[in-house]
């Protein structure tokens, strides 16, 4: 998850840049301090002082609400992992994923399909959590094999649903995007459809726990996909992010409308994390979407990249001085930060620091937000660490019917994508959506 949902690995780099780049511009040495994600000023600490660890463990715990893990297992892991030990955290979650996957395989071999389905979901949670630590571990090359285990467990799990998830292919600019269609159990006739749009590094499991399961329980069908720069499209097809996301969503809608069970007047689009930029951008142009949700709202993706940059470096970007910018970055970042930043850069398709930072500045909504005509809900969690204040900014830009839903720490719904309040989040989003699509 963006901590993916989240910009987790970007957060690692932000802290390194905040000190290392300032000292580099002064011709001094960088810091050896442990990088973390941004921490909001009033964020409560439950398990770890390192906010990167804190967020991933809270997310792993929150997924248990939708059967994506066992709370006791995650709490046990919080006691086994040393704060800031990336190798230890990777090993702990990887082992938990292996354990859950083995349980699932054993249950499936005995014909216990529901037990296997649940255990495959647990394994996805733990493997996905492991991927957020691997770039700071002793061997970052373990990312792809771990992701492949995560992906295999997804395939195994959705085949065991009451109504199995259906792999689909979505035509897109000469290739096929990988997608999955889920039908609501027992729902007759044409049904409303929720299209789930991931963020910059979220897993397919997030598409279920952050909206898919709630949609199916309320009689919606759900369609999700790996867009350019996401999941399979990145790792296997080498497709990269693009700011004009309507060029992605329109083919997804085209595909949805080929299905006889979809009510064409009740198609909604929900974006999480960086999807909070992509969804508003898409519906500014794609008018077949009846309602949209941004969790959270974004107006400028680049701020989470540039927040830690000293002013002289920002001026180098503005002046187009690529060689100087890249040289300073190469000098300032320690090996761990370079690895983490390289991971964050990969979905954008650039090897140059300058090219990547410059590209993020194309991900802005100010010029198009006024073109949105469908009703839109924008979430605004307290203690949003990556794009603070941008939910309110997006809400104020909207001219169409709109709602701003705040989540507080007292209700457990603070932090990026509300990792500790999935039930409350589902209630607030779908009560609004049910009313809009009625």
C-alpha positions in Angstrom: 0.0 0.0 0.0 2.2 4.2 -1.2 2.4 2.6 2.2 0.0 0.7 -0.1 -2.3 1.4 0.5 0.4 2.7 1.6 3.6 4.3 0.4 5.4 2.2 3.0 8.7 2.0 1.2 8.5 5.6 0.0 8.1 6.5 3.7 11.3 4.7 4.4 13.1 7.0 2.0 11.3 10.1 3.1 13.0 9.9 6.5 16.4 9.2 4.9 16.1 12.1 2.6 15.0 14.4 5.3 18.4 14.2 6.9 20.6 12.7 4.2 19.7 15.1 1.4 20.0 18.2 3.6 23.5 17.1 4.6 24.4 16.3 1.0 23.5 19.7 -0.2 25.9 21.0 2.4 28.6 18.5 1.3 28.2 16.6 4.5 27.7 12.9 5.2 24.3 11.3 5.3 22.7 9.8 8.4 22.8 6.2 9.6 19.5 6.6 11.5 16.8 4.0 10.8 14.3 5.2 8.2 10.6 5.2 9.0 7.4 6.2 7.4 5.9 9.7 8.2 4.1 9.7 11.6 1.3 12.1 12.2 1.7 14.5 15.1 -1.0 12.9 17.2 -0.7 9.3 16.1 -0.9 6.8 19.0 1.8 4.2 19.2 0.6 0.6 19.9 3.5 -1.7 19.2 6.5 0.0 17.6 8.3 3.4 17.7 9.3 2.8 14.1 6.2 4.1 12.3 6.9 1.9 9.3 6.6 -1.2 11.5 3.7 0.2 13.3 1.6 0.8 10.2 2.3 -2.6 8.6 1.5 -4.5 11.8 -1.7 -2.5 12.3 -2.8 -3.2 8.7 -2.1 -6.9 9.2 -4.2 -6.9 12.4 -7.0 -5.0 10.8 -7.4 -7.4 7.9 -8.5 -10.0 10.4 -11.9 -8.2 10.4 -12.5 -9.8 7.0 -10.9 -13.2 7.8 -7.6 -12.0 6.5 -5.6 -13.4 9.4 -5.8 -14.2 13.1 -5.4 -11.4 15.6 -3.6 -13.6 18.0 -1.0 -14.5 15.4 -0.3 -10.9 14.5 -0.1 -9.9 18.2 2.3 -12.8 18.7 4.5 -11.5 15.9 4.7 -8.0 17.5 6.5 -9.7 20.4 8.9 -11.6 18.2 10.1 -8.8 16.0 12.6 -6.2 17.3 11.7 -2.6 16.5 13.5 -1.6 13.3 14.7 -5.1 12.4 13.7 -5.4 8.8 15.2 -8.8 8.3 13.5 -10.1 11.4 10.1 -8.7 10.4 10.4 -10.2 6.9 11.4 -13.6 8.3 8.5 -13.5 10.8 5.8 -12.7 8.3 7.3 -15.0 5.6 7.2 -17.9 8.1 3.7 -17.0 9.1 2.7 -17.1 5.4 4.4 -20.4 4.9 2.6 -21.8 7.9 -0.8 -20.6 6.8 -0.3 -21.8 3.3 0.6 -25.2 4.5 -2.5 -25.3 6.6 -4.6 -24.4 3.6 -3.0 -27.0 1.4 -3.6 -29.7 4.1 -7.2 -28.7 4.5 -7.8 -28.7 0.7 -6.2 -32.1 0.4 -8.9 -33.4 2.8 -11.7 -31.6 0.9 -12.2 -29.0 3.6 -12.7 -26.2 1.2 -13.9 -23.5 3.6 -11.0 -24.1 5.9 -8.6 -23.9 3.0 -10.2 -20.7 1.7 -9.7 -19.0 5.0 -6.2 -20.1 5.5 -5.2 -19.0 2.0 -6.5 -15.5 2.9 -4.4 -15.6 6.1 -1.3 -16.5 4.0 -1.9 -13.6 1.6 -2.0 -11.2 4.5 1.3 -12.4 6.0 3.1 -12.7 2.6 2.0 -9.2 1.7 3.2 -7.9 5.0 6.5 -9.5 4.4 7.0 -7.7 1.1 7.0 -4.3 2.9 10.1 -5.3 4.9 12.1 -7.1 2.3 13.6 -4.0 0.7 15.2 -3.1 4.0 16.3 -6.7 4.7 19.6 -8.5 3.9 18.4 -9.7 0.5 15.8 -7.5 -1.3 15.8 -10.0 -4.2 13.4 -12.1 -2.2 10.6 -9.7 -3.0 9.5 -11.3 -6.3 9.4 -14.9 -5.0 7.4 -13.7 -2.0 5.0 -11.8 -4.2 4.6 -15.0 -6.3 3.6 -16.9 -3.2 1.1 -14.2 -2.3 -0.3 -14.4 -5.8 -0.6 -18.1 -5.8 -2.5 -18.0 -2.5 -4.9 -15.5 -4.0 -5.6 -17.8 -7.0 -6.2 -20.7 -4.6 -8.4 -18.7 -2.3 -10.8 -17.2 -4.8 -11.5 -20.5 -6.4 -12.9 -21.7 -3.1 -15.4 -18.8 -2.6 -19.1 -19.7 -2.4 -19.3 -18.1 -5.9 -15.8 -18.5 -7.2 -13.9 -15.4 -8.3 -13.6 -15.4 -12.1 -10.3 -14.5 -13.7 -10.9 -12.1 -16.6 -8.9 -10.4 -19.3 -9.5 -6.7 -20.0 -8.3 -5.4 -23.4 -6.0 -2.4 -22.9 -3.8 -0.9 -25.6 -2.9 -4.1 -27.4 -2.4 -6.2 -24.2 -4.8 -7.8 -21.7 -5.0 -6.5 -18.1 -5.5 -9.2 -15.5 -8.7 -8.8 -13.6 -11.1 -10.7 -11.4 -14.9 -10.6 -11.3 -16.8 -11.6 -8.2 -20.6 -12.2 -8.2 -22.7 -11.5 -5.2 -24.1 -14.8 -3.9 -27.8 -15.3 -4.7 -28.4 -11.9 -6.1 -30.9 -12.1 -9.0 -31.1 -10.1 -12.2 -28.9 -7.1 -13.0 -26.8 -5.9 -10.1 -24.8 -2.8 -9.1 -21.1 -3.2 -9.8 -18.3 -1.9 -7.6 -15.0 -1.5 -9.5 -12.1 -1.6 -7.0 -9.0 0.5 -8.0 -5.8 -0.3 -6.1 -3.1 2.1 -5.0 0.6 2.2 -5.8 1.6 -1.1 -4.1 -1.5 -2.7 -2.6 -2.2 -6.4 -2.9 -5.3 -8.0 -4.4 -6.3 -9.0 -0.9 -6.8 -5.3 -0.2 -9.4 -5.2 -3.0 -11.4 -7.6 -0.9 -10.8 -6.3 2.6 -11.1 -2.6 1.7 -14.4 -2.9 -0.2 -14.9 -6.2 -2.0 -16.2 -8.3 0.8 -18.5 -5.5 2.0 -19.8 -5.0 -1.6 -20.6 -8.7 -2.0 -22.4 -8.8 1.3 -24.6 -6.0 0.2 -25.6 -7.5 -3.2 -23.0 -5.7 -5.3 -20.8 -7.5 -7.8 -17.1 -6.5 -7.7 -14.5 -6.2 -10.4 -10.9 -5.5 -9.7 -7.8 -5.5 -11.9 -4.0 -4.9 -11.9 -3.6 -1.6 -13.8 -0.3 -0.3 -15.2 2.3 -0.3 -12.5 0.3 -2.6 -10.2 0.9 -6.2 -9.3 0.9 -8.5 -12.3 0.9 -5.7 -14.8 4.2 -4.4 -13.3 6.0 -7.5 -12.4 5.0 -9.7 -15.4 3.9 -7.3 -18.1 6.3 -4.4 -17.4 3.5 -1.8 -17.7 4.0 1.4 -15.7 1.9 4.1 -14.0 0.3 6.9 -16.0 -1.4 10.0 -14.8 -4.2 10.0 -17.3 -5.9 7.1 -15.6 -9.1 7.5 -17.6 -7.2 5.6 -20.3 -7.2 2.7 -17.9 -10.7 2.9 -16.4 -12.5 3.4 -19.7 -11.4 -0.1 -20.9 -12.4 -1.6 -17.6 -15.9 -0.1 -17.9 -16.0 -1.3 -21.5 -15.3 -4.8 -20.2 -17.9 -4.5 -17.4 -20.6 -3.5 -19.9 -20.1 -6.7 -21.8 -21.5 -8.6 -18.9 -25.2 -9.2 -18.8 -25.5 -9.2 -15.0 -24.1 -5.6 -14.7 -26.6 -2.7 -14.4 -25.0 -0.1 -16.6 -26.6 2.7 -14.5 -25.2 1.5 -11.2 -21.4 1.2 -11.7 -19.4 2.7 -8.9 -15.6 3.1 -8.6 -13.6 3.0 -5.4 -9.9 3.9 -5.2 -7.6 3.4 -2.2 -4.4 5.1 -1.3 -2.9 6.5 -4.5 -6.2 5.4 -6.1 -7.5 8.5 -4.4 -5.9 10.3 -7.2 -6.6 7.9 -10.0 -10.3 7.6 -9.4 -11.1 11.4 -9.4 -8.9 11.8 -12.4 -10.7 9.0 -14.3 -14.2 10.1 -13.5 -13.4 13.7 -14.7 -13.4 12.1 -18.2 -15.2 8.7 -17.9 -18.9 9.6 -17.6 -20.3 6.1 -17.3 -19.4 5.9 -13.6 -22.5 6.6 -11.5 -20.6 7.2 -8.2 -17.0 7.4 -7.0 -15.1 7.1 -3.7 -11.6 8.3 -3.0 -10.0 6.9 0.1 -8.3 9.3 0.9 -8.7 12.2 -1.4 -5.6 13.4 -3.3 -5.0 16.5 -5.4 -1.2 16.2 -5.8 0.6 12.9 -5.6 4.0 14.6 -5.8 3.9 16.1 -2.3 4.6 12.7 -0.7 7.7 12.6 -2.8 8.9 16.1 -2.4 8.1 16.8 1.2 11.5 15.8 2.4 13.5 17.5 -0.4 15.5 20.6 0.5 14.5 23.7 -1.4 17.7 23.6 -3.6 16.8 20.2 -4.9 13.2 21.3 -5.7 14.7 24.2 -7.6 16.9 21.8 -9.6 13.8 19.9 -10.7 12.1 23.1 -11.7 15.2 24.1 -13.7 15.5 20.8 -15.4 19.0 20.1 -14.1 18.8 16.3 -14.2 22.5 15.5 -13.9 23.0 17.6 -10.8 19.8 16.3 -9.1 20.7 12.6 -9.8 24.3 13.2 -8.6 23.1 14.7 -5.3 20.6 11.9 -4.7 23.2 9.2 -5.4 25.5 10.7 -2.9 23.0 11.4 -0.2 21.1 8.1 0.0 22.6 5.1 1.8 22.3 1.6 0.2 19.1 0.7 2.0 17.4 4.0 1.1 18.5 3.6 -2.5 17.0 0.1 -2.6 13.8 1.3 -1.1 13.5 4.3 -3.4 14.3 2.1 -6.4 11.4 -0.1 -5.5 9.1 3.0 -5.3 10.4 4.3 -8.6 9.9 1.1 -10.5 6.2 1.4 -11.1 6.8 4.8 -12.8 9.2 3.2 -15.3 12.2 5.4 -14.7 15.7 4.6 -13.4 16.6 8.3 -13.0 15.7 10.0 -9.7 15.1 13.2 -11.6 12.8 11.6 -14.1 10.7 9.9 -11.4 10.3 13.0 -9.2 9.5 15.1 -12.2 6.9 12.5 -13.4 5.1 12.6 -10.0 4.3 16.2 -10.7 2.0 15.2 -13.5 -0.3 13.6 -11.0 -2.3 16.6 -10.0 -6.1 17.3 -10.1 -6.4 21.0 -9.9 -7.1 21.5 -13.6 -9.6 18.7 -13.9 -11.5 18.2 -10.6 -14.1 20.7 -11.7 -15.0 18.4 -14.6 -16.2 15.6 -12.3 -20.0 15.3 -12.6 -20.8 12.1 -10.7 -21.5 12.0 -6.9 -18.3 11.5 -5.0 -17.4 10.5 -1.5 -14.0 11.5 -0.1 -12.7 10.0 3.1 -10.7 12.1 5.5 -8.9 10.0 8.2 -7.4 11.7 11.1 -3.6 11.5 11.2 -3.3 11.0 7.5 0.5 10.9 7.1 1.1 10.9 3.4 -1.2 13.5 1.9 -2.4 15.4 5.0 -5.2 18.0 4.2 -5.7 16.8 0.6 -9.0 15.2 1.3 -10.5 18.5 2.3 -8.8 20.2 -0.7 -10.3 17.7 -3.1 -13.8 18.0 -1.5 -13.7 21.8 -1.9 -12.7 21.5 -5.6 -15.7 19.3 -6.4 -18.8 20.9 -8.0 -20.9 17.7 -8.3 -22.9 16.2 -5.4 -20.3 15.3 -2.7 -19.7 14.0 0.8 -16.7 14.2 3.1 -16.5 11.4 5.6 -14.1 11.9 8.5 -12.7 9.1 10.6 -11.4 9.9 14.0 -8.9 8.2 16.3 -11.7 7.9 19.0 -13.6 5.8 16.5 -10.5 3.8 15.6 -10.6 5.0 12.0 -7.5 7.3 11.9 -4.4 6.7 9.8 -4.1 6.2 6.0 -6.9 3.9 4.7 -8.3 3.3 8.2 -6.4 0.1 8.9 -8.0 -0.4 12.3 -11.7 0.3 11.4 -12.6 -1.7 8.4 -16.1 -2.3 9.7 -16.8 1.3 10.4 -15.3 2.3 7.0 -17.5 -0.2 5.2 -20.6 1.1 7.0 -19.9 4.8 6.1 -19.0 4.1 2.5 -21.7 1.7 1.6 -24.5 3.5 3.4 -23.7 6.5 1.2 -23.3 4.4 -1.9 -26.5 2.5 -1.4 -28.4 5.8 -1.2 -26.7 7.3 -4.2 -27.4 4.3 -6.4 -30.9 3.6 -5.1 
